């Protein structure tokens, strides 16, 4: 097992995948990470839909105008959904679950990339949510935050460069009461 410090340095977005399917136990482990992720007030109001059907994956890749085409090459996709009426923190909770899945995938040697769907549209202005609900036969109360593309990596990415971290973006307020 990789330690977390190394894992965050190694995890990069992968948009190119091999044809190899994802092992069912690996997918279960990835979903376990999502189901264990923290949520506001412990509500756990997210929903995850795993898609392995190539036609549905291709349709999902076209659910917004730009930026989702890489999904076509994924072995599987996971739609991260929430009900805005049930939980006002659905975006935050879904985001935590999605990155938890991405870190778990990386630890398993599986590549991933986040395709933003919330607040995205087709060129004609049709919301991505409408397309995704249609493709996945979802009820109207669910909204899609993102779709994670997952697969075995077909490209190599260098680890994050420690020297390029933007430490100037970090503020620090010391405790004046400590001696």
C-alpha positions in Angstrom: 0.0 0.0 0.0 1.2 3.5 -0.9 1.3 6.0 1.9 -1.1 8.9 1.5 1.7 11.5 1.0 3.0 9.5 -2.0 -0.6 8.8 -3.3 -1.5 12.4 -3.6 1.7 13.1 -5.5 1.1 10.2 -7.8 -2.6 10.7 -8.6 -3.0 12.4 -11.9 -5.9 12.6 -14.3 -5.8 10.0 -17.0 -7.9 10.4 -20.2 -6.5 7.4 -22.1 -7.3 3.9 -21.1 -6.5 0.3 -22.3 -9.3 -2.1 -23.3 -8.8 -4.1 -20.2 -12.0 -4.2 -18.0 -11.9 -3.3 -14.3 -11.9 -6.2 -11.9 -15.2 -6.5 -10.0 -13.4 -6.6 -6.7 -11.4 -3.4 -7.6 -14.7 -1.7 -8.6 -16.2 -2.7 -5.3 -13.2 -1.3 -3.4 -13.5 2.0 -5.3 -17.2 2.2 -4.5 -16.5 1.3 -0.9 -14.3 4.4 -0.7 -17.2 6.5 -1.8 -19.7 4.9 0.6 -17.2 5.5 3.5 -16.6 9.2 2.6 -17.7 11.8 5.1 -20.9 13.7 4.4 -22.7 16.7 5.9 -24.6 15.5 9.0 -23.9 11.9 8.0 -26.8 12.1 5.6 -25.1 10.1 2.8 -27.6 11.4 0.3 -25.5 10.7 -2.8 -26.2 8.0 -5.4 -23.6 6.3 -7.6 -24.4 4.6 -10.9 -21.7 2.4 -12.4 -21.8 2.1 -16.2 -19.9 -0.5 -18.1 -22.1 -0.6 -21.3 -20.1 0.9 -24.1 -23.1 2.5 -25.8 -24.2 4.2 -22.7 -20.7 5.4 -21.9 -20.5 6.8 -25.5 -23.8 8.6 -24.9 -22.6 10.0 -21.6 -19.4 11.3 -23.3 -21.7 13.5 -25.4 -23.9 14.8 -22.6 -22.2 18.2 -22.6 -20.7 20.3 -25.4 -17.0 19.9 -24.5 -14.7 18.0 -22.1 -16.4 14.6 -21.8 -15.2 12.9 -24.9 -12.4 11.0 -23.1 -15.1 9.0 -21.4 -15.6 6.9 -24.6 -12.4 5.1 -23.9 -13.1 4.3 -20.3 -13.7 0.7 -19.2 -16.3 2.1 -16.7 -17.9 5.3 -15.6 -19.4 6.3 -12.3 -22.0 9.0 -12.3 -22.0 10.9 -9.0 -25.5 12.0 -8.3 -27.4 13.9 -5.6 -30.8 15.2 -4.7 -30.6 19.0 -4.2 -34.0 18.9 -2.4 -32.8 16.3 0.1 -29.4 17.8 0.9 -28.1 21.3 0.4 -24.6 20.0 0.7 -25.0 17.4 -2.2 -22.3 19.1 -4.3 -19.7 19.1 -1.4 -20.6 15.5 -0.4 -20.5 14.3 -3.9 -17.1 15.9 -4.5 -15.7 14.3 -1.4 -17.0 10.9 -2.5 -15.6 11.4 -6.1 -12.1 12.3 -5.0 -12.2 9.4 -2.5 -12.9 7.1 -5.4 -10.2 8.6 -7.5 -7.6 8.2 -4.7 -8.7 4.6 -4.2 -8.5 3.9 -7.9 -5.0 5.3 -8.0 -3.9 3.1 -5.1 -5.2 0.1 -7.1 -3.2 1.3 -10.2 -6.4 2.3 -12.1 -6.5 5.6 -13.9 -9.4 8.1 -13.5 -10.6 11.5 -14.6 -13.4 13.7 -13.5 -15.8 15.0 -16.2 -17.8 17.9 -14.7 -21.5 17.7 -15.5 -23.2 20.0 -13.0 -24.0 23.4 -14.7 -22.9 22.1 -18.1 -24.9 22.1 -21.3 -24.9 20.9 -24.9 -24.2 23.5 -27.6 -27.9 24.1 -27.9 -28.2 24.9 -24.2 -29.8 21.6 -23.1 -28.6 20.9 -19.6 -26.3 17.9 -19.2 -28.6 16.7 -16.4 -31.5 16.2 -18.8 -29.3 14.1 -21.1 -27.8 12.0 -18.3 -31.3 11.3 -16.8 -32.5 10.1 -20.2 -29.4 7.9 -20.8 -29.5 6.3 -17.3 -33.3 6.3 -16.8 -33.0 8.4 -13.7 -35.8 10.3 -11.8 -36.0 14.0 -12.2 -35.0 14.7 -8.5 -31.4 13.5 -9.1 -28.7 15.8 -10.5 -25.4 14.8 -11.8 -22.3 16.4 -10.3 -19.7 14.6 -12.4 -18.9 11.4 -14.2 -15.7 9.6 -13.4 -14.0 7.8 -16.2 -12.1 4.8 -15.0 -9.8 2.3 -16.7 -6.3 0.9 -16.8 -3.8 3.6 -17.8 -2.7 3.7 -21.4 -0.4 6.7 -20.7 2.2 7.6 -18.2 2.0 10.8 -16.1 4.8 12.1 -14.0 4.1 12.6 -10.3 3.2 16.1 -9.2 6.4 18.2 -9.0 6.9 19.2 -5.4 8.9 22.3 -6.5 5.9 23.7 -8.4 3.5 23.8 -5.4 2.0 27.2 -5.0 2.8 27.8 -1.3 2.1 31.5 -1.8 -1.6 30.5 -2.0 -1.5 29.4 1.6 -2.1 31.9 4.4 -1.1 31.2 8.0 -2.5 32.9 11.1 -0.4 31.9 14.2 -2.0 31.5 17.6 -0.7 34.6 19.4 -1.7 33.0 22.8 0.8 30.2 22.5 4.2 30.6 23.9 
